[in-house]
Amino acid sequence: MAFDKRKIANSFYLPKNSILRALASLMDFTGSESREFTEKILARSDADAMRADWEAVGADMWWAIAQHEKRLQKGKTK
């Protein structure tokens, strides 16, 4: 799956000192600072996505357990 790392990173990154970051990026001829931020942001976005997936799995499991308990309760009352 091909994706543009810089585009993804820029969509998540809001700099705290935007003027200083802009000046630093002008002087960053090797692109090392940009790569560092890109990797940090991609790692964070991956972690956020994994957390959201596991939260959804957990919510589905709790729903299934509740449904099972309701069925057990209906079976006992009949």
Secondary structure, DSSP 4 states (H G I P E B T S, - for coil): ----HHHHHHHH---SSHHHHHHHHHH-SS-HHHHHHHHHHHHHHHHHHHHHHHHHHHHHHHHHHHHHHHHHHHHHH-
